[in-house]
Amino acid sequence: MSSLTPGYLASLTFDAGQVATIQRLGEARGRQDLFLAQIPQPLETLRQTAVVESSESSNRIEGVVAAPGRVKAIVLKAAQPRDRSEQEIAGYRDALGLIHESHEHMSFTTGLVLQLHTMLFRYLPSEGGAWKATDNEIVERDSQGRVTRVRFTPVPAVGTPAAMEDLTSTYEQAQVSGVDPLILVPLAVLDFLC
C-alpha cells in the first residue's frame, strides 16, 4: 500500500462535516491536557480501563484469550503470566506501557517497530525484533478449517524490510509537510497492516 505518497494524500477530499469532526477531535486533545492537569485521577482510571480493554480486544483478534479476570490482573501487574496466551498479553502490556509513557519522544521508525516487537515477545520462548520470515495470507475458513477464501495477501516476507523503510520514510515526509495527524496516523496504520 502507498497511502502516504504525496499524490495519494493530495487526492484526498473531505466534506465540511468531516473537516469539522477532525477539528473537534484536535480541540478535544487540548481539553484532555487541561483535564490531566486539573483532575488527573479520573483520567488515570479511564486510561487503566482503556489499557485493559485494548489488551483484551487486541489479543482476542489474534486468538489470544485468557480466563475471565486474568487479562486485567496481568495488565495491572497483579499476576504473573501462566501460559503462552498470558505471556503474549504481558508483552502487549509492556509495549503499550512504553507507548503511553514515552509517545512524545518516539518517532515512527523501523527501529521502533522492531523494539516494540521485541517487547511483545519478552515473555515468550522465541525472540521478537525481526521482520516476518514467511509469507502469509488473511483467509476465511469453513467449519472444518479449510480455506474458503483469501481475503488479503500482505507484502511478501522478502519485501517486508524495504516496505517498512518506505512506510516510515513516507510517514516522516507527510508529517513534515504538515498532514494532519488525524489523517496521517490511520493511513499509516492501514499501510503497516498491509
Salt bridges, closest charged atoms under 4 A:
ASP33 OD1 - ARG29 NH2 3.67
GLU44 OE2 - ARG47 NH2 2.80
GLU86 OE1 - ARG70 NH2 2.54
GLU86 OE1 - ARG82 NE 3.95
GLU88 OE2 - ARG84 NE 3.18
ASP94 OD1 - ARG93 NE 2.86
ASP94 OD2 - ARG122 NH1 2.95
GLU140 OE2 - ARG149 NH1 3.34
GLU140 OE2 - ARG151 NH1 2.84
ASP142 OD2 - ARG146 NH2 2.98
